[in-house]
Amino acid sequence: MPTDVQRDEVRRLLAAGAQLVDVLPAEEYAAEHIAGAINIPLKALNRETAARLDPSRPIIVYCWDHQ
C-alpha cells in the first residue's frame, strides 16, 4: 500500500534495508539520482521490471520533477 514518507523516515527505512527506486527516464537518472537508487523508468514499470526488486524488503519510489 503506498504511503507518503518524509526525509527522516526515508533515511530510517534505507538504514533498515529498504530499496530505493527512481522512476525517472534513464537519461534523467544518469544525469542525477540519489546514490544507491535503482532506476526503473515509470513508463517501463511492470511485473517484469519490478521482479528486480526484493519483495521481502520495503520499496521507496521517488521521482524528481524539476520543471
Phi and psi restraints in degrees (range 20) as a CNS / XPLOR table:
assign (resid 1 and name C) (resid 2 and name N)
       (resid 2 and name CA) (resid 2 and name C) 1.0 -63.4 20.0 2
assign (resid 2 and name N) (resid 2 and name CA)
       (resid 2 and name C) (resid 3 and name N) 1.0 141.2 20.0 2
assign (resid 2 and name C) (resid 3 and name N)
       (resid 3 and name CA) (resid 3 and name C) 1.0 -143.0 20.0 2
assign (resid 3 and name N) (resid 3 and name CA)
       (resid 3 and name C) (resid 4 and name N) 1.0 132.5 20.0 2
assign (resid 3 and name C) (resid 4 and name N)
       (resid 4 and name CA) (resid 4 and name C) 1.0 -73.5 20.0 2
assign (resid 4 and name N) (resid 4 and name CA)
       (resid 4 and name C) (resid 5 and name N) 1.0 136.1 20.0 2
assign (resid 4 and name C) (resid 5 and name N)
       (resid 5 and name CA) (resid 5 and name C) 1.0 -131.4 20.0 2
assign (resid 5 and name N) (resid 5 and name CA)
       (resid 5 and name C) (resid 6 and name N) 1.0 149.8 20.0 2
assign (resid 5 and name C) (resid 6 and name N)
       (resid 6 and name CA) (resid 6 and name C) 1.0 -94.6 20.0 2
assign (resid 6 and name N) (resid 6 and name CA)
       (resid 6 and name C) (resid 7 and name N) 1.0 170.5 20.0 2
assign (resid 6 and name C) (resid 7 and name N)
       (resid 7 and name CA) (resid 7 and name C) 1.0 -51.5 20.0 2
assign (resid 7 and name N) (resid 7 and name CA)
       (resid 7 and name C) (resid 8 and name N) 1.0 -48.1 20.0 2
assign (resid 7 and name C) (resid 8 and name N)
       (resid 8 and name CA) (resid 8 and name C) 1.0 -61.8 20.0 2
assign (resid 8 and name N) (resid 8 and name CA)
       (resid 8 and name C) (resid 9 and name N) 1.0 -39.0 20.0 2
assign (resid 8 and name C) (resid 9 and name N)
       (resid 9 and name CA) (resid 9 and name C) 1.0 -68.2 20.0 2
assign (resid 9 and name N) (resid 9 and name CA)
       (resid 9 and name C) (resid 10 and name N) 1.0 -37.6 20.0 2
assign (resid 9 and name C) (resid 10 and name N)
       (resid 10 and name CA) (resid 10 and name C) 1.0 -61.0 20.0 2
assign (resid 10 and name N) (resid 10 and name CA)
       (resid 10 and name C) (resid 11 and name N) 1.0 -46.1 20.0 2
assign (resid 10 and name C) (resid 11 and name N)
       (resid 11 and name CA) (resid 11 and name C) 1.0 -59.4 20.0 2
assign (resid 11 and name N) (resid 11 and name CA)
       (resid 11 and name C) (resid 12 and name N) 1.0 -44.1 20.0 2
assign (resid 11 and name C) (resid 12 and name N)
       (resid 12 and name CA) (resid 12 and name C) 1.0 -63.3 20.0 2
assign (resid 12 and name N) (resid 12 and name CA)
       (resid 12 and name C) (resid 13 and name N) 1.0 -44.9 20.0 2
assign (resid 12 and name C) (resid 13 and name N)
       (resid 13 and name CA) (resid 13 and name C) 1.0 -63.4 20.0 2
assign (resid 13 and name N) (resid 13 and name CA)
       (resid 13 and name C) (resid 14 and name N) 1.0 -41.8 20.0 2
assign (resid 13 and name C) (resid 14 and name N)
       (resid 14 and name CA) (resid 14 and name C) 1.0 -64.0 20.0 2
assign (resid 14 and name N) (resid 14 and name CA)
       (resid 14 and name C) (resid 15 and name N) 1.0 -41.7 20.0 2
assign (resid 14 and name C) (resid 15 and name N)
       (resid 15 and name CA) (resid 15 and name C) 1.0 -62.8 20.0 2
assign (resid 15 and name N) (resid 15 and name CA)
       (resid 15 and name C) (resid 16 and name N) 1.0 -27.5 20.0 2
assign (resid 15 and name C) (resid 16 and name N)
       (resid 16 and name CA) (resid 16 and name C) 1.0 -89.3 20.0 2
assign (resid 16 and name N) (resid 16 and name CA)
       (resid 16 and name C) (resid 17 and name N) 1.0 2.7 20.0 2
assign (resid 16 and name C) (resid 17 and name N)
       (resid 17 and name CA) (resid 17 and name C) 1.0 106.4 20.0 2
assign (resid 17 and name N) (resid 17 and name CA)
       (resid 17 and name C) (resid 18 and name N) 1.0 10.5 20.0 2
assign (resid 17 and name C) (resid 18 and name N)
       (resid 18 and name CA) (resid 18 and name C) 1.0 -65.4 20.0 2
assign (resid 18 and name N) (resid 18 and name CA)
       (resid 18 and name C) (resid 19 and name N) 1.0 157.3 20.0 2
assign (resid 18 and name C) (resid 19 and name N)
       (resid 19 and name CA) (resid 19 and name C) 1.0 -99.9 20.0 2
assign (resid 19 and name N) (resid 19 and name CA)
       (resid 19 and name C) (resid 20 and name N) 1.0 138.2 20.0 2
assign (resid 19 and name C) (resid 20 and name N)
       (resid 20 and name CA) (resid 20 and name C) 1.0 -109.5 20.0 2
assign (resid 20 and name N) (resid 20 and name CA)
       (resid 20 and name C) (resid 21 and name N) 1.0 122.4 20.0 2
assign (resid 20 and name C) (resid 21 and name N)
       (resid 21 and name CA) (resid 21 and name C) 1.0 -118.9 20.0 2
assign (resid 21 and name N) (resid 21 and name CA)
       (resid 21 and name C) (resid 22 and name N) 1.0 122.2 20.0 2
assign (resid 21 and name C) (resid 22 and name N)
       (resid 22 and name CA) (resid 22 and name C) 1.0 -96.1 20.0 2
assign (resid 22 and name N) (resid 22 and name CA)
       (resid 22 and name C) (resid 23 and name N) 1.0 123.3 20.0 2
assign (resid 22 and name C) (resid 23 and name N)
       (resid 23 and name CA) (resid 23 and name C) 1.0 -101.0 20.0 2
assign (resid 23 and name N) (resid 23 and name CA)
       (resid 23 and name C) (resid 24 and name N) 1.0 14.4 20.0 2
assign (resid 23 and name C) (resid 24 and name N)
       (resid 24 and name CA) (resid 24 and name C) 1.0 -72.2 20.0 2
assign (resid 24 and name N) (resid 24 and name CA)
       (resid 24 and name C) (resid 25 and name N) 1.0 159.4 20.0 2
assign (resid 24 and name C) (resid 25 and name N)
       (resid 25 and name CA) (resid 25 and name C) 1.0 -57.4 20.0 2
assign (resid 25 and name N) (resid 25 and name CA)
       (resid 25 and name C) (resid 26 and name N) 1.0 152.8 20.0 2
assign (resid 25 and name C) (resid 26 and name N)
       (resid 26 and name CA) (resid 26 and name C) 1.0 -54.1 20.0 2
assign (resid 26 and name N) (resid 26 and name CA)
       (resid 26 and name C) (resid 27 and name N) 1.0 -38.6 20.0 2
assign (resid 26 and name C) (resid 27 and name N)
       (resid 27 and name CA) (resid 27 and name C) 1.0 -63.9 20.0 2
assign (resid 27 and name N) (resid 27 and name CA)
       (resid 27 and name C) (resid 28 and name N) 1.0 -42.3 20.0 2
assign (resid 27 and name C) (resid 28 and name N)
       (resid 28 and name CA) (resid 28 and name C) 1.0 -70.3 20.0 2
assign (resid 28 and name N) (resid 28 and name CA)
       (resid 28 and name C) (resid 29 and name N) 1.0 -37.6 20.0 2
assign (resid 28 and name C) (resid 29 and name N)
       (resid 29 and name CA) (resid 29 and name C) 1.0 -61.0 20.0 2
assign (resid 29 and name N) (resid 29 and name CA)
       (resid 29 and name C) (resid 30 and name N) 1.0 -44.2 20.0 2
assign (resid 29 and name C) (resid 30 and name N)
       (resid 30 and name CA) (resid 30 and name C) 1.0 -63.8 20.0 2
assign (resid 30 and name N) (resid 30 and name CA)
       (resid 30 and name C) (resid 31 and name N) 1.0 -34.1 20.0 2
assign (resid 30 and name C) (resid 31 and name N)
       (resid 31 and name CA) (resid 31 and name C) 1.0 -72.4 20.0 2
assign (resid 31 and name N) (resid 31 and name CA)
       (resid 31 and name C) (resid 32 and name N) 1.0 -37.2 20.0 2
assign (resid 31 and name C) (resid 32 and name N)
       (resid 32 and name CA) (resid 32 and name C) 1.0 -167.4 20.0 2
assign (resid 32 and name N) (resid 32 and name CA)
       (resid 32 and name C) (resid 33 and name N) 1.0 128.9 20.0 2
assign (resid 32 and name C) (resid 33 and name N)
       (resid 33 and name CA) (resid 33 and name C) 1.0 -157.1 20.0 2
assign (resid 33 and name N) (resid 33 and name CA)
       (resid 33 and name C) (resid 34 and name N) 1.0 166.3 20.0 2
assign (resid 33 and name C) (resid 34 and name N)
       (resid 34 and name CA) (resid 34 and name C) 1.0 -75.1 20.0 2
assign (resid 34 and name N) (resid 34 and name CA)
       (resid 34 and name C) (resid 35 and name N) 1.0 133.0 20.0 2
assign (resid 34 and name C) (resid 35 and name N)
       (resid 35 and name CA) (resid 35 and name C) 1.0 -54.4 20.0 2
assign (resid 35 and name N) (resid 35 and name CA)
       (resid 35 and name C) (resid 36 and name N) 1.0 133.1 20.0 2
assign (resid 35 and name C) (resid 36 and name N)
       (resid 36 and name CA) (resid 36 and name C) 1.0 89.6 20.0 2
assign (resid 36 and name N) (resid 36 and name CA)
       (resid 36 and name C) (resid 37 and name N) 1.0 -6.3 20.0 2
assign (resid 36 and name C) (resid 37 and name N)
       (resid 37 and name CA) (resid 37 and name C) 1.0 -72.2 20.0 2
assign (resid 37 and name N) (resid 37 and name CA)
       (resid 37 and name C) (resid 38 and name N) 1.0 146.2 20.0 2
assign (resid 37 and name C) (resid 38 and name N)
       (resid 38 and name CA) (resid 38 and name C) 1.0 -97.1 20.0 2
assign (resid 38 and name N) (resid 38 and name CA)
       (resid 38 and name C) (resid 39 and name N) 1.0 135.1 20.0 2
assign (resid 38 and name C) (resid 39 and name N)
       (resid 39 and name CA) (resid 39 and name C) 1.0 -97.4 20.0 2
assign (resid 39 and name N) (resid 39 and name CA)
       (resid 39 and name C) (resid 40 and name N) 1.0 118.8 20.0 2
assign (resid 39 and name C) (resid 40 and name N)
       (resid 40 and name CA) (resid 40 and name C) 1.0 -133.0 20.0 2
assign (resid 40 and name N) (resid 40 and name CA)
       (resid 40 and name C) (resid 41 and name N) 1.0 96.7 20.0 2
assign (resid 40 and name C) (resid 41 and name N)
       (resid 41 and name CA) (resid 41 and name C) 1.0 -54.0 20.0 2
assign (resid 41 and name N) (resid 41 and name CA)
       (resid 41 and name C) (resid 42 and name N) 1.0 140.2 20.0 2
assign (resid 41 and name C) (resid 42 and name N)
       (resid 42 and name CA) (resid 42 and name C) 1.0 -53.3 20.0 2
assign (resid 42 and name N) (resid 42 and name CA)
       (resid 42 and name C) (resid 43 and name N) 1.0 -40.8 20.0 2
assign (resid 42 and name C) (resid 43 and name N)
       (resid 43 and name CA) (resid 43 and name C) 1.0 -69.3 20.0 2
assign (resid 43 and name N) (resid 43 and name CA)
       (resid 43 and name C) (resid 44 and name N) 1.0 -16.4 20.0 2
assign (resid 43 and name C) (resid 44 and name N)
       (resid 44 and name CA) (resid 44 and name C) 1.0 -105.2 20.0 2
assign (resid 44 and name N) (resid 44 and name CA)
       (resid 44 and name C) (resid 45 and name N) 1.0 1.1 20.0 2
assign (resid 44 and name C) (resid 45 and name N)
       (resid 45 and name CA) (resid 45 and name C) 1.0 -74.1 20.0 2
assign (resid 45 and name N) (resid 45 and name CA)
       (resid 45 and name C) (resid 46 and name N) 1.0 116.9 20.0 2
assign (resid 45 and name C) (resid 46 and name N)
       (resid 46 and name CA) (resid 46 and name C) 1.0 -154.5 20.0 2
assign (resid 46 and name N) (resid 46 and name CA)
       (resid 46 and name C) (resid 47 and name N) 1.0 -174.8 20.0 2
assign (resid 46 and name C) (resid 47 and name N)
       (resid 47 and name CA) (resid 47 and name C) 1.0 -58.4 20.0 2
assign (resid 47 and name N) (resid 47 and name CA)
       (resid 47 and name C) (resid 48 and name N) 1.0 -40.9 20.0 2
assign (resid 47 and name C) (resid 48 and name N)
       (resid 48 and name CA) (resid 48 and name C) 1.0 -68.9 20.0 2
assign (resid 48 and name N) (resid 48 and name CA)
       (resid 48 and name C) (resid 49 and name N) 1.0 -46.3 20.0 2
assign (resid 48 and name C) (resid 49 and name N)
       (resid 49 and name CA) (resid 49 and name C) 1.0 -71.0 20.0 2
assign (resid 49 and name N) (resid 49 and name CA)
       (resid 49 and name C) (resid 50 and name N) 1.0 -33.4 20.0 2
assign (resid 49 and name C) (resid 50 and name N)
       (resid 50 and name CA) (resid 50 and name C) 1.0 -70.3 20.0 2
assign (resid 50 and name N) (resid 50 and name CA)
       (resid 50 and name C) (resid 51 and name N) 1.0 -17.7 20.0 2
assign (resid 50 and name C) (resid 51 and name N)
       (resid 51 and name CA) (resid 51 and name C) 1.0 -64.0 20.0 2
assign (resid 51 and name N) (resid 51 and name CA)
       (resid 51 and name C) (resid 52 and name N) 1.0 -15.8 20.0 2
assign (resid 51 and name C) (resid 52 and name N)
       (resid 52 and name CA) (resid 52 and name C) 1.0 -68.9 20.0 2
assign (resid 52 and name N) (resid 52 and name CA)
       (resid 52 and name C) (resid 53 and name N) 1.0 -17.6 20.0 2
assign (resid 52 and name C) (resid 53 and name N)
       (resid 53 and name CA) (resid 53 and name C) 1.0 -91.7 20.0 2
assign (resid 53 and name N) (resid 53 and name CA)
       (resid 53 and name C) (resid 54 and name N) 1.0 151.4 20.0 2
assign (resid 53 and name C) (resid 54 and name N)
       (resid 54 and name CA) (resid 54 and name C) 1.0 -87.7 20.0 2
assign (resid 54 and name N) (resid 54 and name CA)
       (resid 54 and name C) (resid 55 and name N) 1.0 110.4 20.0 2
assign (resid 54 and name C) (resid 55 and name N)
       (resid 55 and name CA) (resid 55 and name C) 1.0 -66.8 20.0 2
assign (resid 55 and name N) (resid 55 and name CA)
       (resid 55 and name C) (resid 56 and name N) 1.0 -12.1 20.0 2
assign (resid 55 and name C) (resid 56 and name N)
       (resid 56 and name CA) (resid 56 and name C) 1.0 -86.6 20.0 2
assign (resid 56 and name N) (resid 56 and name CA)
       (resid 56 and name C) (resid 57 and name N) 1.0 -7.5 20.0 2
assign (resid 56 and name C) (resid 57 and name N)
       (resid 57 and name CA) (resid 57 and name C) 1.0 -113.4 20.0 2
assign (resid 57 and name N) (resid 57 and name CA)
       (resid 57 and name C) (resid 58 and name N) 1.0 146.9 20.0 2
assign (resid 57 and name C) (resid 58 and name N)
       (resid 58 and name CA) (resid 58 and name C) 1.0 -57.6 20.0 2
assign (resid 58 and name N) (resid 58 and name CA)
       (resid 58 and name C) (resid 59 and name N) 1.0 150.2 20.0 2
assign (resid 58 and name C) (resid 59 and name N)
       (resid 59 and name CA) (resid 59 and name C) 1.0 -123.1 20.0 2
assign (resid 59 and name N) (resid 59 and name CA)
       (resid 59 and name C) (resid 60 and name N) 1.0 125.6 20.0 2
assign (resid 59 and name C) (resid 60 and name N)
       (resid 60 and name CA) (resid 60 and name C) 1.0 -108.5 20.0 2
assign (resid 60 and name N) (resid 60 and name CA)
       (resid 60 and name C) (resid 61 and name N) 1.0 122.2 20.0 2
assign (resid 60 and name C) (resid 61 and name N)
       (resid 61 and name CA) (resid 61 and name C) 1.0 -110.4 20.0 2
assign (resid 61 and name N) (resid 61 and name CA)
       (resid 61 and name C) (resid 62 and name N) 1.0 132.4 20.0 2
assign (resid 61 and name C) (resid 62 and name N)
       (resid 62 and name CA) (resid 62 and name C) 1.0 -139.3 20.0 2
assign (resid 62 and name N) (resid 62 and name CA)
       (resid 62 and name C) (resid 63 and name N) 1.0 160.0 20.0 2
assign (resid 62 and name C) (resid 63 and name N)
       (resid 63 and name CA) (resid 63 and name C) 1.0 -148.0 20.0 2
assign (resid 63 and name N) (resid 63 and name CA)
       (resid 63 and name C) (resid 64 and name N) 1.0 133.6 20.0 2
assign (resid 63 and name C) (resid 64 and name N)
       (resid 64 and name CA) (resid 64 and name C) 1.0 -108.3 20.0 2
assign (resid 64 and name N) (resid 64 and name CA)
       (resid 64 and name C) (resid 65 and name N) 1.0 114.8 20.0 2
assign (resid 64 and name C) (resid 65 and name N)
       (resid 65 and name CA) (resid 65 and name C) 1.0 -105.6 20.0 2
assign (resid 65 and name N) (resid 65 and name CA)
       (resid 65 and name C) (resid 66 and name N) 1.0 105.6 20.0 2
assign (resid 65 and name C) (resid 66 and name N)
       (resid 66 and name CA) (resid 66 and name C) 1.0 -97.4 20.0 2
assign (resid 66 and name N) (resid 66 and name CA)
       (resid 66 and name C) (resid 67 and name N) 1.0 16.4 20.0 2
